Structure formats: structure tokens, C-alpha cells
Amino acid sequence: MAPLTPRRAVVSLIAAGSLWLTASCATLTVNSYAARGSDFRHYRTYNWSPPDTRPTGDPRLDNNRFFDERVRSRVEKELERRGFTKTPPQQADVLVHYHANVSQEIDIRDLDSSRSYCADYDCRPFVYDKGTLFVDLVEPRTNRLIWRGWAEGSVDGVIDNQDWMESRIDEAVAKLLARLPGRL
Amino acid sequence: MKPFLLKMTTGAIAILIAGGCAARMSVSSHVDRNLDFSQYRTFDWGPADALPTGDPRLDRDPDFNDHIQGAVERGLAARGLELASGRADLLIHYHAVISDRVDVNRFDRGFGYCGAADCPPQPIRYEAGTLVLDLIDSRTNKLVWRGWAQNRVEDMLQNKDTMVKVIDQAVEEMLRQLPRMRRVPA
């Protein structure tokens, strides 16, 4: 390998940065389950169930008011955009609950050098922090989970940057709640 | 003098980028952006919270806790805050967590240490420490600032001098991210 000159370092930094940005934007995946037989037309009001006290797996996020308030405000905004109204918990048709989790993942897909994804000298597993945000809707009358949506993707560098974290929360919440069954 | 400094700086940056083995501390913070931090004058240690628990190797180490408390008290005092027991404006809380993490060897085969065939990527297990420092408004009981520092901790756990240095660096770099307090230190 050629010696690392400052210019070379800057160029490779920019290259690595742009690669990394595209990779982390592309990797947000969302999915959801809906309980069969649930008629979402009946659900019009919501409130939050008691907050989650389980650790997230990342000390930066545990009891983090800034993360918590952003998730809650975005979920409320998206639900209200879909016609839900916030009412006292006793009167709510659905109770909302969220949970966040961060864990380290090792991705070995890039190791398939036969497909020449990577040059020989840089063929190594991709290690990253995967963040998952779950949003649950529970019907308090029956105490049944009627819907669960989740979004997951790399959060490398995201939590360390408050603005970036907030925009990732916004994106994740919007995408996962877009999967709620329609009420038309 | 100037070109020399520039050279030194770029050299240091290049080393930072290239050197996977150098201990790199990562420091960052979250803040309540709508808050005027100059209103705060006093601080005190808040009660420990129930979650999450720290690492027993650190929790049971009185030196570790002494050093952190000392570093935080000095750092806040330098920013114009007074330690006051009882009715303080800010309550301080910290916790330390150690977790096992995995990395893949950073010594690229491109450096010519070994050929591609006889040099498969090696996963490396290491222990990462996170020190989280919280500032809570005692009136609202709300978190108004959280800073953290993350670093590999093997060396620190084995050597007290290293531990003191790492703690001092972690606390100082974290507190540097605090919004402007009442009085700017001279």
C-alpha cells in the first residue's frame, strides 16, 4: 500500500464517509405484524402504556430523555396524522408502547470475494451497531397485541450526533407507522 | 514554526486515521437546546438510579469512583459551578458500563504483513467502557445534559495510573461539550 500522505488520507476519508453514509441510509428496513381478525377501523383513540424500563443495550440511550421525547413526539404526530386522537388512558382504544434496542452485528456478506464485492486486501466482515425501534399497539379491553412495527438499521455514529439521531428517529417512526393498516 | 505545527497536526491526524491500535476515546453529548445553562449556579451529587447497573469491577473500586467524582467536581468548579449540598440547581449522576465487543483486525493485508491466503480476517474481542455523566435540573427533575466517553478499558483495568489518566481525559473532554455556564474561566 502507498504511504499515507495527508492528501491521500483526506481523499480516503471522504470516500469512506460517503460510502458509509449511503450504506447507513440504505439499511433502514421496516416490517410489521398485525393480529389477524383485528378491524383497525374501530381504533380511534390512543395513549401511552407505562414506559419501558428494560435496558436498551446501549448506556447512551438508557433513561435518555432526549431520545425518549423525540420518539414519543414523532409517534404521536404520525398517529394523529392517521386520525388517532389522544385521550386519557382509561378511554383509549389502543395503548402504545415502544422499545429500542442496540446490539453489535457482524455482517459477512461482503466476504464473498468470488463475486468480487471486495478487493483482496480489504475483505473483512463488516462490524456495526444495529439499532431496532419497536412500536406496539395493545388493545386494553382484551390486553392483546394488535400490531407491532419495527425499524432496524445501522446506528454507527448516529447516537453520538444528536441532530442525526433525531432525524433517524423521525425517519424510522414515519416508515414503520406507514405500515399501519388503513382505516378507510 | 507554523509549517512545523501543520506537519505535526497532519501527522497526528494521519496516525489517528491509520492507527487502529491507538486508544481512541470517543466523546459526545446530548443537550436540552432550549435551556439557558447560565441559570445554574450550584451542583450536588444526585441519588444513584436503579437502571442501568454499572460494572461490578468498577462499582467496587473506591479509587475509580473517587477519581471520577474528583474530576467532575474540579471540572464543574472550573466552569463556575459551586458544589452545594442540599439545595443545588443541578444534580449530577454518572454510571460506568463495560461491555464485550468484537472488532475485525485492522491490520490490512494490504500492508503486506501476510498474503491473502494465509491471513484470514481475525475477529478481536475487547472490552469497551462507557462512562455516562448526567446533569439533572433539581427543580424539574429532568435530564438537561448527558455526556459520555467510550474507550477500550483493558489497560485501564490493569493499571491505576492509566485509569486516572483515562478518567481525567474522559471527564475533561465531556465537560468541554457543556453549554456555556455562568462564568467563563479565566
Contacts between the chains, C-beta under 8 A, distances in Angstrom:
chain1	res1	chain2	res2	distance
A	1	B	108	7.1
A	1	B	110	4.4
A	1	B	111	5.8
A	1	B	112	7.4
A	4	B	14	5.3
A	4	B	17	7.3
A	4	B	18	5.4
A	5	B	14	7.9
A	6	B	10	4.2
A	6	B	13	7.3
A	6	B	14	6.2
A	9	B	10	7.9
A	9	B	13	6.8
A	9	B	14	5.1
A	9	B	17	5.3
A	9	B	18	7.7
A	12	B	17	7.8
A	13	B	17	6.6
A	53	B	51	6.2
A	55	B	51	6.4
A	55	B	52	4.8
A	59	B	52	6.2
A	59	B	95	7.0
A	59	B	97	4.3
A	59	B	130	4.6
A	59	B	132	5.2
A	59	B	148	7.2
A	60	B	28	8.0
A	60	B	130	6.9
A	60	B	132	6.7
A	60	B	146	7.6
A	60	B	148	5.4
A	62	B	51	6.4
A	62	B	52	4.9
A	63	B	49	6.7
A	63	B	51	6.7
A	63	B	52	7.9
A	63	B	134	7.9
A	63	B	143	7.3
A	64	B	30	6.6
A	64	B	143	7.3
A	64	B	146	6.3
A	65	B	32	8.0
A	65	B	142	6.1
A	65	B	143	4.1
A	66	B	30	4.4
A	66	B	31	7.7
A	66	B	32	7.4
A	66	B	143	7.5
A	66	B	146	7.3
A	67	B	30	7.7
A	104	B	101	5.9
A	104	B	102	6.3
A	106	B	102	6.4
A	106	B	104	7.8
A	106	B	123	7.5
A	111	B	121	7.8
A	120	B	109	6.9
A	120	B	116	4.5
A	121	B	108	5.4
A	121	B	109	4.8
A	121	B	110	3.3
A	121	B	116	7.3
A	122	B	108	6.4
A	122	B	110	6.9
A	123	B	116	7.8
A	123	B	121	7.1
A	124	B	104	4.6
A	124	B	105	7.4
A	124	B	121	3.9
A	125	B	104	5.1
A	125	B	121	6.2
A	125	B	123	7.3
A	127	B	102	6.2
A	127	B	103	5.9
A	127	B	104	5.7
A	159	B	28	7.7
A	160	B	26	6.7
A	160	B	28	3.9
A	161	B	28	7.2
A	162	B	29	7.8
A	162	B	30	5.0
A	162	B	31	7.0
A	165	B	30	7.8
